[in-house]
Amino acid sequence: MTSSVNDQELPAASGLARVAGAIPAGSGAVVMGSGIVSIDLEMTGEKLLSLVTVAVAGLAWALLGLLRGDQMFRRRQLFPAAEGGPAGLSSVAGTAVLGTRLTLLGWRWAGAVLLILAVLLWLGLLGPQLRHRVTPTVGASFLLCVSTESLAVLLATLGVTGHAGWLVFASVVPLTLGVGLYGFVIWRFDLHQLLAGRGDQWVAGGALAISALACAEAAQAASTLHLLGGGTALRGAALVLWVAAACWLPVLLVTELISPRGSYEVQRWSTVFPVAMYAACSFAVGTTLGIPPINQFARIWTWAGFAVWAVVLLAMLWQPITLLRAGGEPGASSPPDQAGRR
């Protein structure tokens, strides 16, 4: 009887292991994109849609965590995502973005737990990516910056909601480091990726956008809690970063039109996040600096982010049906993950 039970459990276990092994390294971008779209919708007053998108983010995070945890247990490897190149850092950013959204919902305890998890993931994954970096860099390489800045955003959000000044001070560390990492990556960025990238090329602009968001959130927190000289220097830096991010937007839009990439690949979630991040950072910068036109742009652009999110989500859900009809294997219809090869 025991043997029969074990025989039934083994195929299920091996099936779970196969599913975990087939998950692309950049899958955390599903959580990143859904989480930031939820924040945008909340800012525009669309509470129901905001809850739907955060529910998608939470479900995706839980499923990825379960599968990654199973993979970690079976392989006896603490950070299996480190093998996936810089795209693996999407797990850090996804965890931090979800933590930020839950904190804004009033669940500070959840935000604090996710901050701890995000920091541990960041510490485990950043070092291997820096040691084994390959040049020229690609769009996913900017996740070095994005993952770091996501910690700054969560720290500032927890600091201002909990009136914890030390968290606001702490947020300045990853904020500054993230900007430095952006310079490190952009110096070696292959501009051909703007035409050849499979969706992750958008992170070149999105990384600056989340830097602007982190700076604006830190400035707002400093002003509220009367720290860091009221955040005057941070407000100036937030505006500079927002302008720099805005300069990327027409370039990314034009290259997308010149070289359309219509088929679904997981890198397309790395398009959702930057598009939505432009609205999020504009809300933060416009509010912190008191510039209504920037806020108006954010309200309009929120719907661009939501539209891209909906299209990519539907494409992701439709992909298994397409594969079954074609009799193919997962991943057979798309080329290998660029970042994973690097």
VOPAGU-2260 file (C-alpha; in pm, 1 decimal, decimal comma):
REM VOPAGU-2260
SITE   aa  ch    i         X         Y         Z
SITE  MET   A    0       0,0       0,0       0,0
SITE  THR   A    1     280,5     240,5      89,6
SITE  SER   A    2     458,0     158,6    -234,8
SITE  SER   A    3     144,2     238,9    -433,7
SITE  VAL   A    4     105,5     577,5    -264,3
SITE  ASN   A    5     469,5     663,9    -330,5
SITE  ASP   A    6     433,9     563,9    -695,5
SITE  GLN   A    7     146,6     810,1    -726,1
SITE  GLU   A    8     335,7    1089,5    -551,9
SITE  LEU   A    9     652,7    1059,1    -762,6
SITE  PRO   A   10     495,5    1151,8   -1099,1
SITE  ALA   A   11     320,2    1447,7    -937,2
SITE  ALA   A   12     645,4    1561,6    -778,3
SITE  SER   A   13     841,5    1522,5   -1099,5
SITE  GLY   A   14     567,1    1708,2   -1287,2
SITE  LEU   A   15     591,5    1998,0   -1042,9
SITE  ALA   A   16     968,5    1998,9   -1085,6
SITE  ARG   A   17     931,5    2013,4   -1465,6
SITE  VAL   A   18     690,6    2306,1   -1439,1
SITE  ALA   A   19     927,4    2488,8   -1201,4
SITE  GLY   A   20    1222,6    2426,3   -1432,6
SITE  ALA   A   21    1029,7    2562,5   -1732,0
SITE  ILE   A   22     952,1    2897,3   -1566,9
SITE  PRO   A   23    1152,6    3173,4   -1739,9
SITE  ALA   A   24    1387,1    3370,6   -1515,4
SITE  GLY   A   25    1202,1    3695,9   -1583,0
SITE  SER   A   26     860,3    3572,1   -1470,0
SITE  GLY   A   27     868,4    3803,5   -1167,9
SITE  ALA   A   28     783,8    4080,7   -1415,2
SITE  VAL   A   29     423,7    3951,0   -1409,3
SITE  VAL   A   30     407,0    4059,9   -1044,8
SITE  MET   A   31     594,3    4383,5   -1115,7
SITE  GLY   A   32     363,8    4486,3   -1398,2
SITE  SER   A   33      39,4    4388,3   -1226,4
SITE  GLY   A   34     143,4    4555,7    -901,0
SITE  ILE   A   35     235,8    4889,7   -1054,4
SITE  VAL   A   36     -78,7    4896,8   -1271,0
SITE  SER   A   37    -277,4    4843,9    -949,8
SITE  ILE   A   38    -106,5    5144,6    -790,3
SITE  ASP   A   39    -181,6    5359,9   -1096,8
SITE  LEU   A   40    -548,7    5262,6   -1095,0
SITE  GLU   A   41    -575,9    5338,2    -723,1
SITE  MET   A   42    -433,5    5685,0    -788,0
SITE  THR   A   43    -700,9    5751,0   -1051,7
SITE  GLY   A   44    -979,6    5634,0    -819,8
SITE  GLU   A   45   -1048,7    5305,1   -1001,0
SITE  LYS   A   46   -1062,2    5098,5    -683,7
SITE  LEU   A   47   -1228,6    4786,0    -826,0
SITE  LEU   A   48    -984,4    4752,0   -1115,9
SITE  SER   A   49    -702,7    4825,9    -874,1
SITE  LEU   A   50    -809,2    4535,0    -652,2
SITE  VAL   A   51    -837,9    4303,3    -952,2
SITE  THR   A   52    -485,4    4381,3   -1069,1
SITE  VAL   A   53    -333,3    4349,2    -721,9
SITE  ALA   A   54    -511,7    4013,9    -686,9
SITE  VAL   A   55    -341,7    3900,8   -1009,9
SITE  ALA   A   56      -8,6    4023,2    -872,2
SITE  GLY   A   57     -60,7    3839,3    -544,1
SITE  LEU   A   58    -166,7    3516,4    -712,9
SITE  ALA   A   59     129,1    3527,5    -952,5
SITE  TRP   A   60     369,1    3596,6    -663,7
SITE  ALA   A   61     230,7    3305,1    -460,8
SITE  LEU   A   62     247,2    3060,1    -752,5
SITE  LEU   A   63     598,5    3164,2    -849,8
SITE  GLY   A   64     707,1    3144,7    -486,2
SITE  LEU   A   65     565,3    2794,7    -451,5
SITE  LEU   A   66     734,3    2668,7    -767,4
SITE  ARG   A   67    1064,2    2842,2    -695,2
SITE  GLY   A   68    1055,8    2708,2    -340,0
SITE  ASP   A   69    1003,8    2355,7    -471,0
SITE  GLN   A   70    1291,3    2405,8    -714,4
SITE  MET   A   71    1515,9    2536,4    -436,2
SITE  PHE   A   72    1431,8    2238,5    -212,5
SITE  ARG   A   73    1493,3    1976,6    -481,7
SITE  ARG   A   74    1815,2    2127,9    -613,4
SITE  ARG   A   75    1947,0    2224,5    -269,8
SITE  GLN   A   76    2027,3    2565,2    -417,4
SITE  LEU   A   77    1937,1    2873,7    -217,5
SITE  PHE   A   78    1902,1    3111,4    -515,0
SITE  PRO   A   79    1819,5    2909,9    -830,6
SITE  ALA   A   80    1709,6    3230,9   -1006,4
SITE  ALA   A   81    2075,1    3344,6   -1007,2
SITE  GLU   A   82    2130,6    3117,8   -1306,2
SITE  GLY   A   83    1879,0    3310,9   -1515,1
SITE  GLY   A   84    2092,5    3619,6   -1562,1
SITE  PRO   A   85    1976,7    3966,4   -1456,0
SITE  ALA   A   86    1617,2    3873,7   -1542,3
SITE  GLY   A   87    1615,5    3675,1   -1216,7
SITE  LEU   A   88    1618,2    4005,5   -1029,1
SITE  SER   A   89    1255,4    4049,6   -1135,6
SITE  SER   A   90    1173,1    3834,9    -830,6
SITE  VAL   A   91    1319,3    4109,5    -609,1
SITE  ALA   A   92    1133,5    4392,3    -781,8
SITE  GLY   A   93     809,3    4192,8    -795,3
SITE  THR   A   94     823,9    4123,0    -421,3
SITE  ALA   A   95     898,8    4487,7    -338,4
SITE  VAL   A   96     630,7    4627,8    -571,1
SITE  LEU   A   97     369,4    4394,8    -422,6
SITE  GLY   A   98     486,4    4498,0     -75,4
SITE  THR   A   99     443,1    4864,4    -168,0
SITE  ARG   A  100      90,9    4805,7    -297,4
SITE  LEU   A  101     -12,3    4609,9      12,9
SITE  THR   A  102     133,4    4883,0     235,4
SITE  LEU   A  103     -77,3    5141,8      51,6
SITE  LEU   A  104    -380,2    4919,2     118,0
SITE  GLY   A  105    -305,1    4950,0     489,9
SITE  TRP   A  106    -131,0    4614,0     532,9
SITE  ARG   A  107     198,3    4745,5     669,0
SITE  TRP   A  108     281,9    4410,8     825,1
SITE  ALA   A  109     266,1    4247,2     481,2
SITE  GLY   A  110     480,4    4523,2     337,0
SITE  ALA   A  111     738,4    4472,4     611,5
SITE  VAL   A  112     749,6    4095,5     555,1
SITE  LEU   A  113     788,4    4140,0     181,5
SITE  LEU   A  114    1060,4    4401,3     237,5
SITE  ILE   A  115    1262,4    4147,6     435,7
SITE  LEU   A  116    1213,2    3884,1     165,4
SITE  ALA   A  117    1302,2    4131,0    -110,6
SITE  VAL   A  118    1620,5    4240,7      65,9
SITE  LEU   A  119    1729,1    3878,5     118,6
SITE  LEU   A  120    1664,0    3798,4    -248,1
SITE  TRP   A  121    1850,0    4112,2    -355,5
SITE  LEU   A  122    2151,2    4026,9    -141,5
SITE  GLY   A  123    2158,6    3674,0    -281,0
SITE  LEU   A  124    2111,8    3764,5    -647,6
SITE  LEU   A  125    2291,0    4095,9    -700,7
SITE  GLY   A  126    2642,7    3968,5    -631,4
SITE  PRO   A  127    2636,9    3682,8    -885,7
SITE  GLN   A  128    2497,2    3916,3   -1153,1
SITE  LEU   A  129    2774,3    4169,4   -1098,1
SITE  ARG   A  130    3044,4    3901,8   -1091,8
SITE  HIS   A  131    2923,3    3726,0   -1406,7
SITE  ARG   A  132    2811,8    4029,8   -1606,5
SITE  VAL   A  133    2838,7    4014,8   -1983,7
SITE  THR   A  134    2870,0    4313,4   -2214,9
SITE  PRO   A  135    2716,8    4469,2   -2409,5
SITE  THR   A  136    2417,0    4479,3   -2178,3
SITE  VAL   A  137    2053,2    4415,7   -2277,8
SITE  GLY   A  138    1721,0    4549,4   -2152,4
SITE  ALA   A  139    1697,0    4296,2   -1869,7
SITE  SER   A  140    2033,0    4419,8   -1739,9
SITE  PHE   A  141    1857,3    4734,1   -1614,8
SITE  LEU   A  142    1690,2    4514,8   -1352,4
SITE  LEU   A  143    2007,6    4572,0   -1152,1
SITE  CYS   A  144    1880,2    4927,0   -1111,9
SITE  VAL   A  145    1507,7    4846,0   -1096,8
SITE  SER   A  146    1539,5    4584,2    -822,6
SITE  THR   A  147    1748,8    4821,1    -611,4
SITE  GLU   A  148    1514,7    5116,9    -659,7
SITE  SER   A  149    1212,4    4899,8    -576,3
SITE  LEU   A  150    1359,4    4855,3    -227,6
SITE  ALA   A  151    1393,0    5233,4    -194,3
SITE  VAL   A  152    1026,7    5282,9    -290,2
SITE  LEU   A  153     906,5    5026,0     -36,1
SITE  LEU   A  154    1129,6    5165,4     238,6
SITE  ALA   A  155    1003,1    5520,3     179,9
SITE  THR   A  156     640,6    5402,0     168,1
SITE  LEU   A  157     674,4    5208,3     493,5
SITE  GLY   A  158     857,8    5502,3     649,3
SITE  VAL   A  159     594,2    5765,0     572,2
SITE  THR   A  160     292,7    5542,6     651,5
SITE  GLY   A  161     445,4    5432,4     982,2
SITE  HIS   A  162     612,2    5765,4    1068,1
SITE  ALA   A  163     944,2    5581,9    1089,4
SITE  GLY   A  164    1213,9    5830,1     998,6
SITE  TRP   A  165    1492,0    5571,7    1000,8
SITE  LEU   A  166    1324,7    5388,8     712,0
SITE  VAL   A  167    1321,6    5710,1     509,5
SITE  PHE   A  168    1692,2    5760,1     578,7
SITE  ALA   A  169    1751,7    5396,9     482,2
SITE  SER   A  170    1566,3    5445,3     151,2
SITE  VAL   A  171    1829,5    5693,8      34,9
SITE  VAL   A  172    2092,4    5415,8      25,5
SITE  PRO   A  173    1928,7    5193,1    -240,5
SITE  LEU   A  174    1801,9    5506,3    -415,8
SITE  THR   A  175    2155,7    5634,0    -466,4
SITE  LEU   A  176    2296,6    5290,4    -544,6
SITE  GLY   A  177    2023,1    5226,7    -800,7
SITE  VAL   A  178    2107,2    5544,6    -991,5
SITE  GLY   A  179    2472,5    5439,7    -992,0
SITE  LEU   A  180    2379,0    5096,1   -1125,8
SITE  TYR   A  181    2178,4    5260,1   -1402,3
SITE  GLY   A  182    2487,9    5446,8   -1515,4
SITE  PHE   A  183    2687,4    5124,1   -1494,3
SITE  VAL   A  184    2440,6    4945,7   -1726,3
SITE  ILE   A  185    2362,7    5226,1   -1973,5
SITE  TRP   A  186    2733,2    5281,5   -2043,6
SITE  ARG   A  187    2749,5    4929,6   -2188,4
SITE  PHE   A  188    2399,1    4909,3   -2336,1
SITE  ASP   A  189    2363,2    4767,7   -2686,6
SITE  LEU   A  190    2142,3    5024,2   -2863,0
SITE  HIS   A  191    2049,1    4762,8   -3123,1
SITE  GLN   A  192    1835,1    4608,0   -2848,7
SITE  LEU   A  193    1585,9    4890,2   -2903,7
SITE  LEU   A  194    1497,7    4717,8   -3231,7
SITE  ALA   A  195    1589,2    4357,1   -3151,4
SITE  GLY   A  196    1475,5    4325,4   -2788,4
SITE  ARG   A  197    1173,7    4106,5   -2721,0
SITE  GLY   A  198    1007,5    4357,1   -2486,7
SITE  ASP   A  199    1266,8    4404,3   -2213,0
SITE  GLN   A  200    1425,3    4697,7   -2402,0
SITE  TRP   A  201    1155,6    4912,4   -2238,6
SITE  VAL   A  202    1330,3    4871,2   -1903,8
SITE  ALA   A  203    1594,2    5118,8   -2027,5
SITE  GLY   A  204    1333,4    5390,5   -1969,3
SITE  GLY   A  205    1146,1    5215,5   -1690,6
SITE  ALA   A  206    1458,2    5201,0   -1473,7
SITE  LEU   A  207    1483,2    5580,4   -1478,9
SITE  ALA   A  208    1109,7    5607,2   -1414,8
SITE  ILE   A  209    1127,4    5396,2   -1097,9
SITE  SER   A  210    1432,4    5598,9    -990,9
SITE  ALA   A  211    1221,7    5914,7   -1025,9
SITE  LEU   A  212     942,0    5745,7    -828,4
SITE  ALA   A  213    1179,9    5642,5    -548,7
SITE  CYS   A  214    1325,1    5992,5    -531,9
SITE  ALA   A  215     982,2    6159,3    -524,1
SITE  GLU   A  216     852,2    5918,8    -258,8
SITE  ALA   A  217    1160,8    5979,3     -43,5
SITE  ALA   A  218    1118,7    6356,0     -89,2
SITE  GLN   A  219     751,1    6339,7       9,4
SITE  ALA   A  220     833,4    6127,6     313,3
SITE  ALA   A  221    1115,9    6364,1     414,9
SITE  SER   A  222     882,5    6662,8     385,3
SITE  THR   A  223     606,9    6494,9     586,4
SITE  LEU   A  224     841,1    6381,4     864,0
SITE  HIS   A  225    1062,1    6693,7     853,3
SITE  LEU   A  226    1378,5    6505,8     760,3
SITE  LEU   A  227    1667,1    6560,9     520,2
SITE  GLY   A  228    1609,5    6933,4     497,4
SITE  GLY   A  229    1248,7    6877,4     399,8
SITE  GLY   A  230    1354,2    6679,8      93,2
SITE  THR   A  231    1444,4    6986,8    -115,2
SITE  ALA   A  232    1743,9    6822,3    -285,2
SITE  LEU   A  233    1543,5    6503,8    -341,9
SITE  ARG   A  234    1265,7    6698,4    -514,2
SITE  GLY   A  235    1515,0    6851,9    -755,0
SITE  ALA   A  236    1668,7    6512,2    -825,9
SITE  ALA   A  237    1321,2    6361,4    -881,3
SITE  LEU   A  238    1243,0    6619,2   -1148,3
SITE  VAL   A  239    1575,1    6557,9   -1326,0
SITE  LEU   A  240    1517,0    6182,9   -1324,8
SITE  TRP   A  241    1159,1    6225,6   -1447,9
SITE  VAL   A  242    1273,9    6440,0   -1740,2
SITE  ALA   A  243    1544,4    6185,5   -1826,2
SITE  ALA   A  244    1287,6    5904,6   -1816,3
SITE  ALA   A  245    1047,7    6108,2   -2031,1
SITE  CYS   A  246    1317,7    6148,5   -2296,6
SITE  TRP   A  247    1322,4    5770,6   -2337,9
SITE  LEU   A  248     947,9    5740,6   -2400,6
SITE  PRO   A  249     930,4    5869,2   -2761,7
SITE  VAL   A  250    1239,2    5663,8   -2850,6
SITE  LEU   A  251    1082,6    5346,1   -2714,8
SITE  LEU   A  252     750,3    5415,3   -2886,3
SITE  VAL   A  253     909,6    5488,6   -3224,7
SITE  THR   A  254    1135,8    5181,9   -3218,8
SITE  GLU   A  255     836,0    4968,8   -3121,0
SITE  LEU   A  256     652,0    5095,6   -3429,5
SITE  ILE   A  257     953,8    5049,7   -3656,5
SITE  SER   A  258    1013,3    4694,2   -3538,1
SITE  PRO   A  259     679,9    4544,8   -3419,1
SITE  ARG   A  260     707,0    4239,3   -3195,2
SITE  GLY   A  261     359,9    4091,8   -3182,9
SITE  SER   A  262     406,7    3738,2   -3048,2
SITE  TYR   A  263     384,1    3671,3   -2674,1
SITE  GLU   A  264     701,0    3607,2   -2477,0
SITE  VAL   A  265     761,9    3653,1   -2107,6
SITE  GLN   A  266     979,3    3957,5   -2185,0
SITE  ARG   A  267     658,4    4138,2   -2278,5
SITE  TRP   A  268     584,7    4171,1   -1907,0
SITE  SER   A  269     902,0    4379,5   -1899,4
SITE  THR   A  270     714,2    4617,0   -2130,5
SITE  VAL   A  271     408,1    4631,9   -1904,8
SITE  PHE   A  272     609,5    4742,4   -1602,5
SITE  PRO   A  273     789,1    5042,2   -1761,7
SITE  VAL   A  274     475,7    5163,5   -1941,0
SITE  ALA   A  275     281,5    5161,1   -1613,7
SITE  MET   A  276     578,9    5300,0   -1422,0
SITE  TYR   A  277     566,8    5616,9   -1631,1
SITE  ALA   A  278     224,0    5688,6   -1483,0
SITE  ALA   A  279     328,9    5596,1   -1128,3
SITE  CYS   A  280     638,5    5816,0   -1127,9
SITE  SER   A  281     442,4    6102,6   -1285,6
SITE  PHE   A  282     180,6    6084,7   -1009,9
SITE  ALA   A  283     455,9    6096,0    -747,1
SITE  VAL   A  284     663,2    6371,0    -910,7
SITE  GLY   A  285     361,3    6582,7   -1003,6
SITE  THR   A  286     221,5    6563,7    -650,9
SITE  THR   A  287     551,8    6615,5    -470,9
SITE  LEU   A  288     655,1    6913,0    -684,9
SITE  GLY   A  289     304,4    7053,4    -727,8
SITE  ILE   A  290     301,4    7040,8   -1110,5
SITE  PRO   A  291     -57,5    6967,3   -1227,8
SITE  PRO   A  292      29,2    6893,2   -1596,3
SITE  ILE   A  293     249,3    6602,0   -1486,3
SITE  ASN   A  294     -39,2    6466,6   -1279,2
SITE  GLN   A  295    -270,9    6504,2   -1578,6
SITE  PHE   A  296     -29,8    6308,8   -1796,5
SITE  ALA   A  297     -24,3    6036,0   -1528,6
SITE  ARG   A  298    -403,9    6005,7   -1531,5
SITE  ILE   A  299    -411,5    5968,2   -1909,2
SITE  TRP   A  300    -112,7    5735,7   -1926,2
SITE  THR   A  301    -258,9    5506,9   -1658,6
SITE  TRP   A  302    -497,8    5375,1   -1922,4
SITE  ALA   A  303    -211,1    5304,8   -2160,3
SITE  GLY   A  304     -49,9    5095,6   -1886,8
SITE  PHE   A  305    -376,1    4916,3   -1811,3
SITE  ALA   A  306    -437,2    4842,8   -2181,5
SITE  VAL   A  307     -89,4    4695,6   -2228,2
SITE  TRP   A  308    -133,8    4490,1   -1908,2
SITE  ALA   A  309    -467,0    4349,7   -2027,4
SITE  VAL   A  310    -334,4    4258,6   -2373,4
SITE  VAL   A  311     -23,0    4086,4   -2235,1
SITE  LEU   A  312    -223,2    3902,6   -1967,8
SITE  LEU   A  313    -468,0    3769,5   -2227,7
SITE  ALA   A  314    -179,1    3667,0   -2453,4
SITE  MET   A  315     -15,2    3481,7   -2164,4
SITE  LEU   A  316    -337,6    3298,9   -2076,8
SITE  TRP   A  317    -399,4    3213,5   -2442,9
SITE  GLN   A  318     -49,5    3073,0   -2501,3
SITE  PRO   A  319    -114,0    2726,3   -2344,3
SITE  ILE   A  320    -421,2    2684,8   -2567,1
SITE  THR   A  321    -213,3    2771,6   -2873,3
SITE  LEU   A  322      56,4    2524,3   -2770,8
SITE  LEU   A  323    -196,1    2247,5   -2713,7
SITE  ARG   A  324    -354,2    2305,0   -3052,0
SITE  ALA   A  325     -12,3    2300,4   -3217,0
SITE  GLY   A  326      95,8    1995,2   -3016,8
SITE  GLY   A  327     407,6    2181,6   -2908,6
SITE  GLU   A  328     602,4    2209,4   -2587,3
SITE  PRO   A  329     613,3    2520,9   -2368,3
SITE  GLY   A  330     878,7    2757,7   -2490,2
SITE  ALA   A  331     896,3    2595,1   -2835,8
SITE  SER   A  332     728,5    2885,6   -3008,2
SITE  SER   A  333     968,4    3149,7   -2883,3
SITE  PRO   A  334    1344,5    3193,7   -2880,8
SITE  PRO   A  335    1544,7    3144,5   -2561,2
SITE  ASP   A  336    1544,0    3420,7   -2305,1
SITE  GLN   A  337    1825,1    3656,2   -2403,5
SITE  ALA   A  338    1900,0    3748,9   -2047,0
SITE  GLY   A  339    1899,4    3384,1   -1948,1
SITE  ARG   A  340    2168,1    3303,9   -2204,7
SITE  ARG   A  341    2377,4    3586,0   -2078,0
